[in-house]
Amino acid sequence: MSRAALVVIDVQESFRQRPIWAYASQPEIVDQVNRLVEAARLRGDLVVWVLHAEPGSGGVFDPASGHVRPIEGLVPAAGEPTLVKTSHNAFTTTNLQQILTLAGIRELTVCGIRTEQCVETTTRVGADLGYEMTFVTDATVTFPIPHRDLPADATLEQILADPRTLSTEQIVTRTEYALAGRFATVRTVAEVVRQLQVGASDAAPGPGAVAGTVAAVPVGA
């Protein structure tokens, strides 16, 4: 098996239940993630799916809502771990690190929702744990962020009308500046797919060779 893994973070139906989804920074998130997943599988990289849950909250992240599942169009393959977290990063409340250690993985590519929250936090923690991190910006999603002084019960219209609200473009730019050269290599989907395709070609068995199988990794939740 490859020493690399793709971690898909919180690309789940919960987010689509909120009105602010109409202002998502990357409307093509499903297609972008699928491009990464297909390329990772082709090279033999492990794909790990992470979902966020807030049990008992009564909201869209409560498993009882039925929304804590991959967005339609994303389908984990047999043997690909699906983990459920309750923290911002994908490590603290799951056995992700154990899965990666057992598989001998040291390189992680991350994508998902939200750019500056769970995906960035996972990137920072992963870097501190010694993983070589790649952050795929255009396979992440974020939403406009209200100013800290705006009332918690402000409407979406008020948030969008407030000149202090951070736009998705500002959030993405700030996240890239914060991560690049410190915690991760920042790349685009096209760049990562190209790199994975080269790796898959280099790893392809020659004439008469027998391709090896990928051992299943225990799934934890």
N, C-alpha and C positions, 0 to 999 in steps of 0.2 A: 504494500500500500504506500501511497505517497505520504510524505511528511507534512502535507498541507491539508487544511480544511477550510471550507466555506461555512460561515455562521450567519444564518438568516434570522434577524432579530425583529420580533413583534410585527411582522407583516400580516396582520390579523384583522378579522371583520370588525372588531371592536371600534377601530378608528373610523370605519365607514359609516358608523351609526351616528356620528357627530356632525352637526351642520358645517363645522369648519373644514370638513373633508373637501368641500368644494374649492377650498383655497390651498390645497396640498401643493407643495413645491414640485413634486414629480408625479404627474397624473399617470405616467406609464410605468409605475413601480412594478407591476406584475410582470410585464414584458422584460424589464431590466433585470429583475431577479431571476427570471427563467433563463435568460441568456447566461448569467453567471452559473446557475445550477447545472445547465446542460454542459457547459464547458468543463466545470469541475468534475462532473460524473465521467465525462469522456476521458479525462486524464487519470481517473482513479482516486481523486481527492474525496475525503469524507465530507458529506453535507450534513450540517446540524441545524435543526429548526428549533427556534426558541419562541415561546409565547409568554405574554405577561398576564398574570391573573391577580385579582383583588377579591378573594373569597369573602362572601358576606357583605360586600359593599352595596349590593343592589344596583350597581351601575353596569356599563357596557363591558367592564373588565371582570365582572363577577362570572365565574364559570356557569352559574345557573342561568345566565342570560342567553347562552348558546352562541355567543359571539367570539369566545376565546378559541378560535380555530383559524387556520390560514385563509387568507383572502381567496375567493373563488378564482381558480386559474393556477393556483400553486398546490402541487401535490407531492408530499414527501414519498420517496420510493421505499420499498421494503428494506428494512435494515438501517435506514437513516434515523438517528435519534431525534425524538421530539421532546424537548424539555419545557417545563412550565416554571417560570420564575416569579417571585414576588418582590424582587429588588430591582433597582434601575439597571445594574449590570447583569450580564448573563452568567457570572461565576458564583456569586455569593450564596445564592439560594438554590443552586442546582449542583449536579455532579459533572458539570461540563469539564472541569479540569481533570477529573479522574478519567473520563472518556478519552480526552486528548492524550493524557499520559500513557494509558494502556495502548493507544494506537501509535505512539511514538511521534506525535505531531508537534511541531514547533513553529509552524507558519500558519497564521490565521488571516483570512480575508473576511471582512465584515460588511454587512449591508442591512438595511431595514428602516424601522421607524422608532423613535424620531432621530433625526440627524444629530442634534446637539444634546440629546438626552440619553436614551438607552444605548444607542449605537456608539456615541462618543464615549460614554462612561465605560462601556465594555472594552473599547479600544484602549483607554487609559489603564484600566485594571489589567488587561491582557499584556500590555507593554511592561507594567511593573512586575508581572509574573514571569517575564522573560520571553514572551512570544514575539515573533517578528510579525508585526501587524500591518495589514493593508486596508485602508479605509476607502471604500468605493462611493464617492460622493453622489454621483448621479444614479445610484441604486439605493438612495436613502430618501426619506420624506420628512419634511417639517412643515410647520404652520406658523402664521403670524403670532408673535408673542406680545402680550399686553405689558405696559409699563407696571412696575411694582406698586405704584400709587393708585392705579385704577381699581375701583371696587371689585371685589371678588364676584359679585353678581352682575357685572357689566355684560351687556348683550353683545352678540357678535358684531352687530352694526356699530356699537360704540367702540369696540376694540379696533375695528378696521378704520374707523374715522379718526381715531386718536393719532396725532402726528408723532407721538412718542412710541407707538407700536413698532416693534422690530419686524421688518419685512422678511420673507423667506430668503430673499437674495442676501440680505445682511447676515442672517443666521448662518447660511451656508458658507459665506466668505469668512466669517469669524471662526467657524469651526475648523475650516481648512487651515487657517493661520495658526490656530492653537495646537493642532495635531501634527502638522507637517514638520519633519525634522526633530520632533520631540518624542512623539508617541507612535507615529505611524508614517508609512508612505501613502500619500494621497494619490489615487488613480481614478480613471474613468472606467466604465464598463468595457468600452472598446479596448482599452489598454490591457485590462485584466484578461479578457477573453483571448486576445491575441497571444498573450504570454502563456495561457493555459493550453492553447492549441499547439503552440510550439512544443510545450512540454509533453503533450499527448503524442505528438508525432515522434519525438525523440524516444519515448518509452514504448512505442509500438513494437511487438515482437517481429523478428525477421522471418523470412521464408522457412517453413519447417519447424518454427518454434511454437511452443505451447504457451498460450497466455495464461498467466496466473489468475487466481480468483482472489477477490477481496474478502477478507474475513469480516464477519459481522461484528459490530461493536455493541456491547450491552446498552440498552436504552434506559435512561433514568428520567424521572419526572419529579 
